[in-house]
Amino acid sequence: MQILRQKLGICLRPLAPKETDFEFLFLVVSSVAGASCFVWLAFGLPWPGCAFRHLTGLPCPTCGATRSALSLAHGDLGTAWHRNPLMVVCYAGACVLNLYCVGVLLFGFPRVRVASVPLKVKRCLCLLIFVAIAANWVYLLANR
């Protein structure tokens, strides 16, 4: 862990004066987005369709994200995973990040900040994200 802190410049500290409160912003934005989806459902409004699928007949890399979220909301992890595995991972990551934000804002946990990320690490992360999106798209194309 100490090596990661030194290599990436990760530090735990309180919010600095005039620093943007990213934890508060993320928690507010994700909460409003989630609440608006539930309100949309409560009014029985139709979900928007996928323009890419409508034009090409093929699923886009995020097709099934809404149905996956609805399955998760009903507690059906298997169906959610089948509909879009990458989005299930993203939703789980957002939940973990929300828990971190609540811990920081309500309980005063230290804030995690990254001072600098080496170019090699940035490139590896970009490649990992690209591969994950491509693999998810291949999965969706194979299971349409």
Contact map, one row per residue, 1 for C-alpha under 8 A:
111110000000000000000000000000000000000000000000000000000000000000000000000000000000000000000000000000000000000000000000000000000000000000000000
111111000000000000000000000000000000000000000000000000000000000000000000000000000000000000000000000000000000000000000000000000000000000000000000
111111100000000000000000000000000000000000000000000000000000000000000000000000000000000000000000000000000000000000000000000000000000000000000000
111111111100000000000000000000000000000000000000000000000000000000000000000000000000000000000000000000000000000000000000000000000000000000000000
111111111110000000000000000000000000000000000000000000000000000000000000000000000000000000000000000000000000000000000000000000000000000000000000
011111111100000000000000000000000000000000000000000000000000000000000000000000000000000000000000000000000000000000000000000000000000000000000000
001111111000000000000000000000000000000000000000000000000000000000000000000000000000000000000000000000000000000000001100000000000000000000000000
000111111100000000000000000000000000000000000000000000000000000000000000000000000000000000000000000000000000000001111100000000000000000000000000
000111111110000000000000000000000000000000000000000000000000000000000000000000000000000000000000000000000000000001111000000000000000000000000000
000111011111000000000000000000000000000000000000000000000000000000000000000000000000000000000000000000000000000111110000000000000000000000000000
000010001111100000000000000000000000000000000000000000000000000000000000000000000000000000000000000000000000000111100000000000000000000000000000
000000000111110000000000000000000000000000000000000000000000000000000000000000000000000000000000000000000000011110000000000000000000000000000000
000000000011111000000000000000000000000000000000000000000000000000000000000000000000000000000000000000000000011110000000000000000000000000000000
000000000001111100000000000000000000000000000000000000000000000000000000000000000000000000000000000000000000011000000000000000000000000000000000
000000000000111110101000000000000000000000000000000000000000000000000000000000000000000000000000000000000000001000000000000000000000000000000000
000000000000011111100000000000000000000000000000000000000000000000000000000000000000000000000000000000000000000000000000000000000000000000000000
000000000000001111100000000000000000000000000000000000000000000000000000000000000000000000000000000000000000000000000000000000000000000000000000
000000000000000111110000000000000000000000000000000000000000000000000000000000000000000000000000000000000000000000000000000000000000000000000000
000000000000001111111000000000000000000000000000000000000000000000000000000000000000000000000000000000000000000000000000000000000000000000000000
000000000000000001111100000000000000000000000000000000000000000000000000000000000000000000000000000000000000000000000000000000000000000000000000
000000000000001000111111100000000000000000000000000000000000000000000000000000000000000000000000000000000000000000000000000000000000000000000000
000000000000000000011111110000000000000000000000000000000000000000000000000000000000000000000000000000000000000000000000000000000000000000000000
000000000000000000001111111000000000000000000000000000000000000000000000000000000000000000000000000010011000000000000000000000000000000000000000
000000000000000000001111111100000000000000000000000000000000000000000000000000000000000000000000000010001000000000000000000000000000000000000000
000000000000000000001111111110000000000000000000000000000000000000000000000000000000000000000000000000000000000000000000000000000000000000000000
000000000000000000000111111111000000000000000000000000000000000000000000000000000000000000000000010010000000000000000000000000000000000000000000
000000000000000000000011111111100000000000000000000000000000000000000000000000000000000000000000010011000000000000000000000000000000000000000000
000000000000000000000001111111110000000000000000000000000000000000000000000000000000000000000000000000000000000000000000000000000000000000000000
000000000000000000000000111111111000000000000000000000000000000000000000000000000000000000000000000000000000000000000000000000000000000000000000
000000000000000000000000011111111100000000000000000000000000000000000000000000000000000000000100010000000000000000000000000000000000000000000000
000000000000000000000000001111111110000000000000000000000000000000000000000000000000000000000000000000000000000000000000000000000000000000000000
000000000000000000000000000111111111000000000000000000000000000000000000000000000000000000000000000000000000000000000000000000000000000000000000
000000000000000000000000000011111111100000000000000000000000000000000000000000000000000000000000000000000000000000000000000000000000000000000000
000000000000000000000000000001111111110000000000000000000000000000000000000000000000000000000000000000000000000000000000000000000000000000000000
000000000000000000000000000000111111111000000000000000000000000000000000000000000000000000000000000000000000000000000000000000000000000000000000
000000000000000000000000000000011111111100000000000000000000000000000000000000000000000000000000000000000000000000000000000000000000000000000000
000000000000000000000000000000001111111110000000000000000000000000000000000000000000000000000000000000000000000000000000000000000000000000000000
000000000000000000000000000000000111111111000000000000000000000000000000000000000000000000000000000000000000000000000000000000000000000000000000
000000000000000000000000000000000011111111100000000000000000000000000000000000000000000000000000000000000000000000000000000000000000000000000000
000000000000000000000000000000000001111111111000000000000000000000000000000000000000000000000000000000000000000000000000000000000000000000000000
000000000000000000000000000000000000111111111000000000000000000000000000000000000000000000000000000000000000000000000000000000000000000000000000
000000000000000000000000000000000000011111111000000000000000000000000000000000000000000000000000000000000000000000000000000000000000000000000000
000000000000000000000000000000000000001111111000000000000000000000000000000000000000000000000000000000000000000000000000000000000000000000000000
000000000000000000000000000000000000000111111100000000000000000000000000000000000000000000000000000000000000000000000000000000000000000000000000
000000000000000000000000000000000000000111111110000000000000000000000000000000000000000000000000000000000000000000000000000000000000000000000000
000000000000000000000000000000000000000000011111000000000000000000000000000000000000000000000000000000000000000000000000000000000000000000000000
000000000000000000000000000000000000000000001111100000000000000000000000000000000000000000000000000000000000000000000000000000000000000000000000
000000000000000000000000000000000000000000000111110000000000000000000000000000000000000000000000000000000000000000000000000000000000000000000000
000000000000000000000000000000000000000000000011111001000000000000000000000000000000000000000000000000000000000000000000000000000000000000000000
000000000000000000000000000000000000000000000001111111000001001000000000000000000000000000000000000000000000000000000000000000000000000000000000
000000000000000000000000000000000000000000000000111111100000000000000000000000000000000000000000000000000000000000000000000000000000000000000000
000000000000000000000000000000000000000000000000011111111111000000000000000000000000000000000000000000000000000000000000000000000000000000000000
000000000000000000000000000000000000000000000000011111111111000000000000000000000000000000000000000000000000000000000000000000000000000000000000
000000000000000000000000000000000000000000000000111111111100000000000000000000000000000000000000000000000000000000000000000000000000000000000000
000000000000000000000000000000000000000000000000001111111000000000000000000000000000000000000000000000000000000000000000000000000000000000000000
000000000000000000000000000000000000000000000000000111111100000000000000000000000000000000000000000000000000000000000000000000000000000000000000
000000000000000000000000000000000000000000000000000111111110000000000000000000000000000000000000000000000000000000000000000000000000000000000000
000000000000000000000000000000000000000000000000000111011111000000000000000000000000000000000000000000000000000000000000000000000000000000001000
000000000000000000000000000000000000000000000000000110001111111000000000000000000000000000000000000000000000000000000000000000000000000010011001
000000000000000000000000000000000000000000000000010110000111111000000000000000000000000000000000000000000000000000000000000000000000000010000000
000000000000000000000000000000000000000000000000000000000011111000000000000000000000000000000000000000000000000000000000000000000000110110010000
000000000000000000000000000000000000000000000000000000000011111110000000000000000001001000000000000000000000000000000000000000000000000010000000
000000000000000000000000000000000000000000000000010000000011111111000000000000000001000000000000000000000000000000000000000000000000000000010000
000000000000000000000000000000000000000000000000000000000000011111110000000000000011000000000000000000000000000000000000000000000000000000000000
000000000000000000000000000000000000000000000000000000000000011111111000000000000011001000000000000000000000000000000000000000000000000000000000
000000000000000000000000000000000000000000000000000000000000001111111100000000000000000000000000000000000000000000000000000000000000000000000000
000000000000000000000000000000000000000000000000000000000000000111111110000000010010000000000000000000000000000000000000000000000000000000000000
000000000000000000000000000000000000000000000000000000000000000111111111000000111111001100000000000000000000000000000000000000000000000000000000
000000000000000000000000000000000000000000000000000000000000000011111111100000010000000100100000000000000000000000000000000000000000000000000000
000000000000000000000000000000000000000000000000000000000000000001111111110000010000000000000000000000000000000000000000000000000000000000000000
000000000000000000000000000000000000000000000000000000000000000000111111111110110000000000000000000000000000000000000000000000000000000000000000
000000000000000000000000000000000000000000000000000000000000000000011111111110010000000000000000000000000000000000000000000000000000000000000000
000000000000000000000000000000000000000000000000000000000000000000001111111100000000000000000000000000000000000000000000000000000000000000000000
000000000000000000000000000000000000000000000000000000000000000000000111111100000000000000000000000000000000000000000000000000000000000000000000
000000000000000000000000000000000000000000000000000000000000000000000011111110000000000000000000000000000000000000000000000000000000000000000000
000000000000000000000000000000000000000000000000000000000000000000000011111111110000000000000000000000000000000000000000000000000000000000000000
000000000000000000000000000000000000000000000000000000000000000000000011001111111000000000000000000000000000000000000000000000000000000000000000
000000000000000000000000000000000000000000000000000000000000000000000000000111111100000000000000000000000000000000000000000000000000000000000000
000000000000000000000000000000000000000000000000000000000000000000010010000111111110000000000000000000000000000000000000000000000000000000000000
000000000000000000000000000000000000000000000000000000000000000000111111000111111111100100000000000000000000000000000000000000000000000000000000
000000000000000000000000000000000000000000000000000000000000000000010000000011111111100100000000000000000000000000000000000000000000000000000000
000000000000000000000000000000000000000000000000000000000000000000010000000001111111100000000000000000000000000000000000000000000000000000000000
000000000000000000000000000000000000000000000000000000000000000110110000000000111111100000000000000000000000000000000000000000000000000000010000
000000000000000000000000000000000000000000000000000000000000011110010000000000011111111100000000000000000000000000000000000000000000000100010000
000000000000000000000000000000000000000000000000000000000000000000000000000000011111111110000000000000000000000000000000000000000000000100000000
000000000000000000000000000000000000000000000000000000000000000000000000000000000001111111000000000000000000000000000000000000000001100100000000
000000000000000000000000000000000000000000000000000000000000010010010000000000000001111111100000000000000000000000000000000000000000000000000000
000000000000000000000000000000000000000000000000000000000000000000011000000000011001111111110000000000000000000000000000000000000000000000000000
000000000000000000000000000000000000000000000000000000000000000000000000000000000000111111111000000000000000000000000000000000000000000000000000
000000000000000000000000000000000000000000000000000000000000000000000000000000000000011111111100000000000000000000000000000000000000000000000000
000000000000000000000000000000000000000000000000000000000000000000001000000000000000001111111110000000000000000000000000000000000000000000000000
000000000000000000000000000000000000000000000000000000000000000000000000000000000000000111111111000000000000000000000000000000000000000000000000
000000000000000000000000000000000000000000000000000000000000000000000000000000000000000011111111100000000000000000000000000000000000000000000000
000000000000000000000000000001000000000000000000000000000000000000000000000000000000000001111111110000000000000000000000000000000000000000000000
000000000000000000000000000000000000000000000000000000000000000000000000000000000000000000111111111000000000000000000000000000000000000000000000
000000000000000000000000000000000000000000000000000000000000000000000000000000000000000000011111111100000000000000000000000000000000000000000000
000000000000000000000000000000000000000000000000000000000000000000000000000000000000000000001111111110000000000000000000000000000000000000000000
000000000000000000000000011001000000000000000000000000000000000000000000000000000000000000000111111111000000000000000000000000000000000000000000
000000000000000000000000000000000000000000000000000000000000000000000000000000000000000000000011111111100000000000000000000000000000000000000000
000000000000000000000000000000000000000000000000000000000000000000000000000000000000000000000001111111110000000000000000000000000000000000000000
000000000000000000000011011000000000000000000000000000000000000000000000000000000000000000000000111111111000000000000000000000000000000000000000
000000000000000000000000001000000000000000000000000000000000000000000000000000000000000000000000011111111110000000000000000000000000000000000000
000000000000000000000000000000000000000000000000000000000000000000000000000000000000000000000000001111111111100000000000000000000000000000000000
000000000000000000000010000000000000000000000000000000000000000000000000000000000000000000000000000111111111111000000000000000000000000000000000
000000000000000000000011000000000000000000000000000000000000000000000000000000000000000000000000000011111111100000000000000000000000000000000000
000000000000000000000000000000000000000000000000000000000000000000000000000000000000000000000000000001111111000000000000000000000000000000000000
000000000000000000000000000000000000000000000000000000000000000000000000000000000000000000000000000001111111100000000000000000000000000000000000
000000000000000000000000000000000000000000000000000000000000000000000000000000000000000000000000000000111111110000000000000000000000000000000000
000000000000000000000000000000000000000000000000000000000000000000000000000000000000000000000000000000111011111000000000000000000000000000000000
000000000001110000000000000000000000000000000000000000000000000000000000000000000000000000000000000000010001111100000000000000000000000000000000
000000000001111000000000000000000000000000000000000000000000000000000000000000000000000000000000000000010000111110000000000000000000000000000000
000000000111100000000000000000000000000000000000000000000000000000000000000000000000000000000000000000000000011111000000000000000000000000000000
000000000111100000000000000000000000000000000000000000000000000000000000000000000000000000000000000000000000001111100000000000000000000000000000
000000011110000000000000000000000000000000000000000000000000000000000000000000000000000000000000000000000000000111111000000000000000000000000000
000000011110000000000000000000000000000000000000000000000000000000000000000000000000000000000000000000000000000011111000000000000000000000000000
000000011100000000000000000000000000000000000000000000000000000000000000000000000000000000000000000000000000000001111100000000000000000000000000
000000111000000000000000000000000000000000000000000000000000000000000000000000000000000000000000000000000000000001111110110000000000000000000000
000000110000000000000000000000000000000000000000000000000000000000000000000000000000000000000000000000000000000000011111110000000000000000000000
000000000000000000000000000000000000000000000000000000000000000000000000000000000000000000000000000000000000000000001111111000000000000000000000
000000000000000000000000000000000000000000000000000000000000000000000000000000000000000000000000000000000000000000000111111100000000000000000000
000000000000000000000000000000000000000000000000000000000000000000000000000000000000000000000000000000000000000000001111111110000000000000000000
000000000000000000000000000000000000000000000000000000000000000000000000000000000000000000000000000000000000000000001111111111000000000000000000
000000000000000000000000000000000000000000000000000000000000000000000000000000000000000000000000000000000000000000000011111111100000000000000000
000000000000000000000000000000000000000000000000000000000000000000000000000000000000000000000000000000000000000000000001111111110000000000000000
000000000000000000000000000000000000000000000000000000000000000000000000000000000000000000000000000000000000000000000000111111111000000000000000
000000000000000000000000000000000000000000000000000000000000000000000000000000000000000000000000000000000000000000000000011111111100000000000000
000000000000000000000000000000000000000000000000000000000000000000000000000000000000000000000000000000000000000000000000001111111110000000000000
000000000000000000000000000000000000000000000000000000000000000000000000000000000000000000000000000000000000000000000000000111111111000000000000
000000000000000000000000000000000000000000000000000000000000000000000000000000000000000000000000000000000000000000000000000011111111100000000000
000000000000000000000000000000000000000000000000000000000000000000000000000000000000000000000000000000000000000000000000000001111111110000000000
000000000000000000000000000000000000000000000000000000000000000000000000000000000000000000000000000000000000000000000000000000111111111000000000
000000000000000000000000000000000000000000000000000000000000000000000000000000000000010000000000000000000000000000000000000000011111111100000000
000000000000000000000000000000000000000000000000000000000000100000000000000000000000010000000000000000000000000000000000000000001111111110000000
000000000000000000000000000000000000000000000000000000000000100000000000000000000000000000000000000000000000000000000000000000000111111111000000
000000000000000000000000000000000000000000000000000000000000000000000000000000000000000000000000000000000000000000000000000000000011111111100000
000000000000000000000000000000000000000000000000000000000000100000000000000000000001110000000000000000000000000000000000000000000001111111110000
000000000000000000000000000000000000000000000000000000000011110000000000000000000000000000000000000000000000000000000000000000000000111111111000
000000000000000000000000000000000000000000000000000000000000000000000000000000000000000000000000000000000000000000000000000000000000011111111100
000000000000000000000000000000000000000000000000000000000000000000000000000000000000000000000000000000000000000000000000000000000000001111111110
000000000000000000000000000000000000000000000000000000000010101000000000000000000011000000000000000000000000000000000000000000000000000111111111
000000000000000000000000000000000000000000000000000000000110000000000000000000000000000000000000000000000000000000000000000000000000000011111111
000000000000000000000000000000000000000000000000000000000000000000000000000000000000000000000000000000000000000000000000000000000000000001111111
000000000000000000000000000000000000000000000000000000000000000000000000000000000000000000000000000000000000000000000000000000000000000000111111
000000000000000000000000000000000000000000000000000000000010000000000000000000000000000000000000000000000000000000000000000000000000000000011111
